[in-house]
Amino acid sequence: MKILMVTSETVPFAKTGGLADAVSALAITLKAHGHDVRIVMPRYYKIDRSKLTKLEGPMGVLAGQVEAWVAVYESKLPGTEVPVYFIDHEQSYGRDGVYGTKTETDFHDNPYRSALLCHGAFQLCRKLDWYPDVMHAHDWFTGLVPVILKCVCRNGKFANTSSVLTIHNLGYQGVYGEEQFPALGLDWNLYYGGGIEHNGCINLLQAGISCADMITTVSPTYAGEIQTYEGGFGLDGLLRVRTDVVRGILNGCDLDTWNPGKDKLIPANFTATAMKNKAVCKAELQKRMGLPVRPDVPLIGIVTRLASQKGIAEVFAPTYGSMFNMCSTMDIQFAILGSGEKWCEDEINILQSKLPNMRAMIGYDESLSHLIEAGSDFFLMPSQYEPCGLNQMYSMLYGTLPIVRRTGGLADTVEQYNESTGEGTGFLFDQLTPGAIYDTVGWAVYAYYNKKDHIKAMQKRGMKKDFSWDLSIEGYLKVYEEALARGCGR
């Protein structure tokens, strides 16, 4: 099968979140299963052109009001034969940031930048004389791909091509004023006919949902949540209308990078059958964070983006969050790594000045993130919503028990602890409140001190879980086949 991934980010070239990891991992695994998979994305400023191969001749792309001339570069995902094509247009992509910067969090011309990539993906196929069976669009930035395929390129070389749209996070939709519609390079009849209009604005993700042959999300539970009023961000009605084409497929993990048996970023390696060195990692984490080195105290890790989606208010908000009470009333330690909303960064610094058993690093550090996963006894993820989540998977693979809210991919991957039998792989709660977080952490701490045999069995059970992408491929291939069957009737 020939598959073209259209995306705004792919590791290692550009990354703002889990989307980049998912696209590259999915492409690599599909290639390993014998499929002809390729990726197209923008050539951002930080991607060095000197390390890429330029395709001969310019390429005309009709986005906006006039044709834009772009260059196309090619590379491969490192260590693989997966081609990556880069649309090079200095005016649109020759800047820092993927979607925005700290000073301009959402680039004013994102609709045009999105349209240039989406129209450019079709032009690239023509330039290569390579026409995919499936065009797989990822998130709002590529939401126009299904629209163009269904409403503009229905005949000719793309007559047998179908579209799949993956929603990695419904909270980001690409909503802009109606005056931006001309930047999309589409006829005005598609403002309504292509499902682009939403409450007097353009909505790029809604357009993709309206026109895609098949729609996927990154976990089965999230596929249901986005069809509810609470989790639909205003698009739940449309998703319920299209429920027959919505599928939830759990993301996998990069098991080469996240493997405690060979991880080079932790001080000592360990496995499910030889866990002694996990204690070495715990001691090193305590030293690095400035916590007392105590092997007997439960150490809880947090690695997160400090944003409302992650439940940060319920943990850190002044007079409201649960962190101060947890650290004041329980014999525990916290090791925290994260950055994001300034109020939360400031409050974390205030808390750690008052609490000797809580230490944090504001920012991001890859090696520290691995050490927190390896050295912690528990990992807290109180997410408001979590389409898939990866840290709870990393935690289990490193023998660190997740404490999570029962939502999205967290509900699909973590099995509730059973006090009677010792079964399970973590601790789950339902209501996102400071009290629920406090009580669930207290439950885990109680088990740590009083049910050590249960804790050890849960650690080993989690470390033996299979979170490989091989399990996801079967689901995607089935979706591609369904898309092809539906697309033929366009």
C-alpha positions, 0 to 999 in steps of 0.5 A: 500500500502507498501511504503519504503522511501529511504533517506539521511535525515529525521527529527528529526534524520538528517537534512540539508534542506527541504528534511528532513522535507518533507520525515518525513511529507509525511511518517506520513501522508501516515501512517495516511491514512492507508498505511504501510510506512517505512523509511531507512537512514544512521546512522550518528555519531550524531544519538545515537545508545543507543536510537535505537533498534538493529536488530538481526544479521549483514547484508551483502551489496555488494557495491564497490568491496567487500561485506560490513557488516553492522548493522541495527537499528530501531526506530520510528518517534517521536509520530508515528508508522512509523518505521525508519531503520538505516544502520550502517557502521562506516567507511561510516557514522560514521562522522560529516556531511551528505554530507560533512563538512566545511573542506570537503564540499563534502565527497570524498567517497560519491558515495560509501556512496550512493551505500551502502544505496541504495543496503542496502535498498534492503537487508533490505527488504530481511532481514525483508521479507517485500517487498514494492509496491513502493520504493520512492527515494529522491534526488541524494543520493538515485538515484541508487535505481531505477537503481538497481530495474530496472537493477538488481532486476527485477525478484524474490521478487521485481518483483512487486515493482516499483520506484518513484524518487522525485527531491527536488532540481535539482541543486544537482546531485551527479556528480563524476569522472568516476573512482568512478564508481566501488564504486557503486557496479554495472556492467560496462555495466550499466555505459551507460545502467543505465543512469549513464554516463554524460559528462565523469562522473557519475551522480547519479541523472541522473541515477535515472531520467533515470530509475525511473518508475515515477518522482516527483518534489515538486511543479507544476511550478518547474516540468515545469522549470526543463525541460527548458534550464534555469532551467534544470542544464544540465538534461533538455533534459533527463527530456523532454524525460521523461516528460510523467512520471514527476509530480509536487506535492506541499509540505505541511507544518508542521501545528503543528509546524508552527501555530500562534495560538499555537506556543510556540516560539513566545511571544503571539499567534494570529489567523486570527480572533484575530490578536491583538497579532501580534503587540506584536510579532512585538514589541518583534522582534524589541526589540530583533533585536535592531531596534526602536520599532515602530508599524507604520513602515513596518518591512520586514523579511528575513530568508534564506541560504546565497547562490546564489540560494536565490538571495542574490547578488541582495540584498546584493552585494556591489554597486550592491545589493538593500538593501542599497538603500531600507533602505536609501530611504524608511521608513522601517525596516529589520530583517535578519537571515541567514548564508552561503557564507562568502562574504555575511555574511561580507557584511551584517555586514558592511551594518548593521553598516551603516544602523540603520533600518537593523539588522541581526543575522548571524547563525540560531536560531529556535525561532528567525525564528518563531519570524521573521515570526510572527512579520514581516509585509512582508517577502522577498524571491527573489530566483533565483529558488525555487523548493517548498519553505516553508517560503512563506507558513509560512509567509502567515499562520502568517499574513506576506505578502510574497514578492517573485520572480515568480518561482517554489513553490513561483509562485504556492502558492503566489497570486499576489496583485491586487491594484484595488480589494485588492485581493491576498496574496503577491507581485510577480516580474519576473526578478531577478534584484536589480531594480525589488526587489527595486520596488516590496518592494516599491510597498508593502510599498506603500500599507502598508501606503496607502491601510491598508484595503487591507493589513489587508484583504490579511493577513487574506486571507493568514492565512486561506490558507490550506497548509496541507500535506493532500492535497499532499497525493492524488497526491502521491497516484496517482503517486504510482498507475501510477508507479505500472502500469508502473513497471509491464511492466519492 
